[in-house]
């Protein structure tokens, strides 16, 4: 695995290094020792799947505030997404800044998203599956979010969503 820094401190693009032969390919996707050695210790407590049948489905931007803040490793196992990490840590030099990556089953990249950073994605293909590895485990009733098109952030989404949940569409302006 390669660990690639992004413009947001702590948001890391994790690139698999598949080995291929006549049978196909094999790649290591997570190893706690490798993450720790790269300076990003991460041992997931929960794994979740987001199944998205429609192209241009938007999920996010979600986070959990302290004391239930989460770190997430997000990877696409089928299809392709425009994945966004938004820095909501007031003490961060990139507060209100965002970074994005195209994650796909083909490129095998993942984003490691630390506590205090909101996450969301827009599917770029129909039938896209996104796997989340999360620590600590999700605590219902403590979720929070910001609106995908809030002018406070200026996120340059590649398309407007065609499918979006009521909660995600209805977050108030960030202030």
C-alpha positions, -999 to +999 in steps of 0.1 A: +000+000+000+010+036-007-001+063+017-005+096-002-011+129+017-038+152+005-043+189+009-062+183+042-040+171+071-049+136+081-069+128+050-048+101+033-054+084-001-045+048+004-035+032-029-035-006-032-006-022-051-021-052-067+000-081-079-013-097-111-008-129-129-027-153-151-053-159-123-061-122-118-049-099-091-044-098-053-040-066-032-036-059+005-063-033+014-058-029+051-032-040+076-030-023+110+008-027+111+012-009+077-011+019+087+007+024+120+041+023+103+030+050+079+019+072+109-018+066+105-028+040+131-062+026+122-080-006+134-116-006+124-144-016+148-171-018+122-175-025+085-206-011+066-218-012+030-236+015+011-254+001-020-264+027-045-284+016-076-286+050-093-259+071-110-256+106-093-268+095-059-254+118-032-247+107+003-233+131+028-217+152+040-217+133+073-196+132+105-200+123+142-189+150+167-170+142+199-172+121+220-184+097+193-162+111+165-152+085+139-123+077+116-133+061+083-116+042+056-138+044+025-134+022-005-155+014-036-159-023-044-182-018-074-186+012-096-171+047-091-176+078-069-165+114-066-155+112-029-152+143-007-136+150+027-144+184+043-124+197+072-146+208+100-119+211+127-118+247+138-081+244+149-070+230+115-051+252+090-075+239+063-107+245+083-137+246+058-113+233+031-121+201+011-104+176-010-117+150-034-107+117-050-122+094-076-126+061-059-134+031-080-134-007-080-109-005-108-083+019-092-087+003-057-079+036-040-094+044-006-096+076+016-087+076+052-109+103+068-100+113+104-122+126+132-136+160+126-137+157+088-171+153+071-175+128+043-197+125+013-198+111-022-216+113-055-219+081-075-206+083-110-219+050-122-251+030-115-248+000-091-220+015-070-211-001-037-190+017-010-175-001+019-168+018+051-144+006+078-151+027+109-136+032+144-152+035+169-184+018+160-213+040+149-234+055+177-270+062+166-284+095+176-250+113+174-248+118+137-244+153+121-239+167+087-236+197+065-253+204+031-235+192+000-239+225-018-234+249+011-217+281-002-195+282+029-174+254+014-177+258-024-173+221-032-170+216-070-191+186-075-189+171-111-227+170-114-258+179-093-273+149-075-303+132-090-310+111-059-305+126-024-320+119+010-343+144+026-319+148+056-289+154+034-307+180+012-321+198+042-291+207+064-291+244+071-264+268+060-232+264+079-223+294+101 
